[in-house]
């Protein structure tokens, strides 16, 4: 019995580690590293790069009461008033009454956090007067890139300047492709690889039909002018097209013959030639 104790202990520890395992979202690398992360549970990559403007224009905006809130993901805000001066602000808070502005966070402090319920948020710090902002990412596959929602949620402990926002979009969902789309143009429901497979298929079918008709028209003209053919003799390769249905039938029967033989209880396989 004592030899079983270590096994039980190890099993308990393994089960405990699995139960308490925390899902994380690790930031990527490259130009958009600050607004992409890969889920540790293998569900995919959250890609917010469609809402990043390298020119420094705010891509997420909302307002509440006397204040406007403007956010640019991945890159610092470079347009506007005092928020743009430092060239490091990820978000700007401005007051209508006197046009005062405050940087809500330093864009370089961006980090993804997954809480115990699995909710993912993008967190920033380092703003004016220690301002901070958390953007909760709410996955909604029905909201395309240009149908997103960005709303002010609350200020935690008013006076401590910790602001919370909610961002709802398909871009807040993990995707295996790691690509959400492009904001500001095109269909908001596209994952946007620049082409539509359905359109490509239709184009190919139209081209094939045109080539098929051209084959018969040019053939008929050739037979009429060159060989003075008339009537059904104007069909190019007439004998082939007469036999074509029977050739298809023979091909289908040859392919299915092993299955037919097996169904009828005879030994399968193709017949020897």
C-alpha positions in Angstrom: 0.0 0.0 0.0 2.7 2.6 0.8 4.0 2.3 -2.8 0.6 3.6 -4.1 0.8 6.8 -2.1 3.4 8.5 -4.4 1.3 7.6 -7.5 -1.9 9.1 -5.9 0.0 12.2 -4.9 1.5 12.7 -8.4 -1.9 12.1 -10.0 -3.5 14.7 -7.7 -0.8 17.3 -8.6 -1.3 16.7 -12.3 -5.0 17.1 -12.1 -4.6 20.2 -10.0 -2.2 21.8 -12.5 -4.6 21.0 -15.4 -7.6 22.4 -13.5 -5.8 25.6 -12.5 -4.0 26.1 -15.9 -4.4 29.7 -16.9 -5.1 30.5 -20.6 -2.8 33.3 -21.8 -2.5 35.4 -25.0 1.1 36.0 -26.0 1.9 39.1 -28.1 3.4 38.5 -31.5 6.4 40.1 -33.3 6.8 42.6 -36.1 5.1 45.8 -37.0 1.8 44.9 -35.3 3.1 43.0 -32.4 1.4 45.3 -29.9 -2.1 44.5 -31.2 -1.8 40.8 -32.0 -1.7 37.8 -29.6 -1.9 34.0 -29.9 -4.1 32.1 -27.5 -2.3 29.4 -25.5 -5.3 27.1 -25.8 -4.8 26.8 -29.6 -8.0 28.6 -30.5 -6.1 31.0 -32.8 -4.8 34.6 -33.0 -6.5 37.8 -32.0 -5.6 40.4 -34.6 -6.5 44.0 -33.9 -4.2 45.4 -36.6 -7.2 46.6 -38.8 -7.7 49.2 -36.1 -4.1 50.5 -36.1 -3.3 53.6 -38.1 0.4 54.1 -38.8 -0.3 57.8 -39.6 -1.4 58.4 -36.0 -5.2 58.9 -36.6 -7.5 57.6 -33.9 -9.3 54.5 -35.0 -11.6 53.9 -32.0 -13.6 56.8 -30.7 -16.4 57.3 -28.1 -17.7 60.0 -25.8 -19.5 60.3 -22.5 -20.7 63.5 -21.0 -18.2 66.3 -21.3 -15.3 64.0 -22.5 -14.2 62.5 -25.8 -12.0 59.4 -25.9 -9.8 58.6 -28.9 -7.7 55.5 -29.3 -5.2 54.2 -31.8 -4.0 50.7 -31.5 -0.4 49.6 -32.2 0.8 53.1 -33.1 0.9 56.4 -31.1 -1.6 59.2 -31.8 0.2 61.7 -33.9 -2.6 64.2 -34.8 -4.5 66.6 -32.5 -3.3 68.6 -29.5 -1.1 67.9 -26.6 -1.7 64.1 -26.8 0.2 64.1 -30.1 3.1 66.1 -28.8 4.8 63.2 -27.0 4.3 60.9 -30.0 3.7 58.0 -27.5 0.0 58.2 -26.5 -2.2 55.2 -27.3 -5.3 57.1 -26.2 -6.4 60.6 -25.7 -9.0 62.1 -23.3 -10.3 65.5 -24.2 -12.7 67.8 -22.3 -15.3 69.8 -24.3 -15.6 72.7 -22.0 -12.0 74.0 -22.1 -10.3 71.7 -24.8 -8.0 70.2 -22.2 -6.3 66.9 -23.3 -4.7 64.1 -21.4 -2.8 61.1 -22.6 -4.6 58.0 -21.2 -1.7 55.6 -21.8 1.7 55.0 -23.5 1.2 52.8 -26.5 4.4 50.9 -25.8 2.9 49.5 -22.6 0.2 47.4 -24.4 -0.3 44.0 -23.0 -2.9 41.3 -23.3 -4.5 39.8 -20.2 -6.9 36.8 -19.9 -8.9 36.6 -16.7 -10.2 33.6 -14.9 -13.4 33.6 -16.9 -11.5 33.6 -20.2 -12.2 37.3 -21.0 -9.4 38.9 -22.9 -8.5 42.6 -22.5 -5.8 44.9 -23.9 -4.2 46.9 -21.1 -2.3 50.1 -21.2 -0.6 52.3 -18.6 1.8 55.3 -18.4 -0.6 58.1 -19.2 -0.8 61.6 -17.8 -1.1 61.6 -14.0 -0.7 57.8 -14.1 -3.8 57.3 -16.3 -4.5 53.7 -17.4 -6.9 52.1 -19.7 -8.2 48.6 -20.2 -10.1 47.6 -23.4 -12.2 44.5 -22.9 -12.3 42.5 -26.1 -15.8 41.0 -26.8 -15.9 38.4 -29.6 -18.8 38.8 -32.0 -18.4 37.1 -35.4 -21.6 38.9 -36.6 -19.9 42.3 -36.4 -17.6 42.8 -39.4 -14.6 45.1 -39.3 -16.6 48.2 -40.1 -19.5 47.2 -37.7 -17.5 47.2 -34.5 -18.6 48.8 -31.3 -16.3 50.8 -29.0 -18.0 52.2 -25.8 -16.9 53.7 -22.5 -17.6 51.4 -19.7 -16.5 53.0 -16.4 -13.8 54.7 -14.4 -12.7 52.5 -11.6 -12.2 54.5 -8.3 -12.9 58.0 -9.8 -10.0 60.2 -9.3 -7.4 57.4 -10.0 -7.9 57.7 -13.7 -8.3 54.0 -14.6 -10.6 53.9 -17.5 -12.4 50.8 -18.9 -13.8 50.4 -22.4 -15.5 47.6 -24.3 -14.7 46.7 -27.9 -17.0 44.3 -29.7 -16.0 42.9 -33.1 -15.1 39.8 -35.0 -11.5 41.0 -34.7 -11.8 40.4 -31.0 -12.3 36.7 -31.8 -9.4 34.2 -32.2 -8.9 33.1 -35.8 -6.8 30.3 -37.1 -5.8 32.4 -40.1 -4.7 35.2 -37.8 -6.2 37.8 -40.2 -9.4 39.7 -39.3 -9.7 42.1 -42.3 -9.2 45.7 -43.1 -11.1 48.6 -41.5 -12.3 51.5 -43.5 -13.1 49.9 -46.8 -14.7 46.9 -48.6 -17.1 44.5 -47.1 -17.1 44.5 -43.3 -17.7 40.8 -43.3 -14.7 39.8 -45.4 -11.6 38.3 -43.9 -10.2 40.1 -46.9 -7.6 38.2 -48.9 -8.3 40.3 -51.9 -10.4 37.8 -53.8 -13.8 36.0 -53.6 -13.6 32.3 -54.5 -17.2 32.4 -55.6 -16.5 35.2 -58.1 -13.4 33.4 -59.4 -15.5 30.2 -60.0 -18.1 32.1 -61.9 -15.5 33.8 -64.1 -13.9 30.4 -64.9 -17.3 28.9 -65.8 -18.1 31.8 -68.1 -14.7 31.5 -69.8 -15.2 27.8 -70.3 -18.7 28.3 -71.8 -17.4 31.0 -74.1 -14.5 28.7 -75.3 -17.0 25.8 -75.8 -19.3 27.9 -78.0 -16.4 29.4 -79.9 -15.1 25.9 -80.6 -18.4 25.0 -82.4 -18.9 28.3 -84.1 -15.4 28.5 -85.5 -15.6 24.8 -86.5 -18.8 25.3 -88.3 -17.5 28.2 -90.2 -14.4 26.2 -91.2 -16.4 23.2 -92.4 -18.7 25.5 -94.4 -16.1 27.6 -96.1 -13.4 25.0 -96.5 -15.4 21.8 -97.2 -18.9 23.2 -98.1 -20.6 21.1 -95.4 -24.2 21.7 -94.5 -26.8 20.7 -91.9 -25.5 18.4 -89.1 -22.2 18.0 -91.0 -21.3 21.5 -89.8 -20.8 20.0 -86.3 -17.0 19.8 -85.9 -15.8 16.3 -84.8 -19.3 15.1 -85.3 -18.6 11.4 -84.8 -16.9 12.1 -81.5 -19.9 14.0 -80.2 -22.3 11.3 -81.3 -20.3 8.7 -79.3 -19.6 11.1 -76.3 -22.7 10.0 -74.2 -21.8 6.3 -74.7 -18.1 7.0 -73.8 -19.3 8.6 -70.6 -21.5 5.6 -69.8 -18.6 3.2 -70.5 -16.3 5.2 -68.2 -18.8 5.3 -65.4 -19.5 1.5 -65.6 -15.8 0.7 -65.8 -15.2 2.7 -62.7 -18.1 1.3 -60.7 -17.7 -2.3 -61.8 -15.7 -3.5 -58.8 -18.4 -2.1 -56.5 -21.1 -3.7 -58.5 -19.3 -7.1 -58.5 -18.8 -6.8 -54.7 -22.5 -6.0 -54.2 -23.5 -9.0 -56.3 -21.2 -11.3 -54.4 -18.6 -11.8 -57.1 -14.9 -11.2 -56.7 -14.0 -7.5 -57.1 -11.4 -6.0 -59.4 -11.2 -4.9 -62.9 -11.4 -7.4 -65.8 -8.3 -8.5 -67.4 -7.7 -7.0 -70.9 
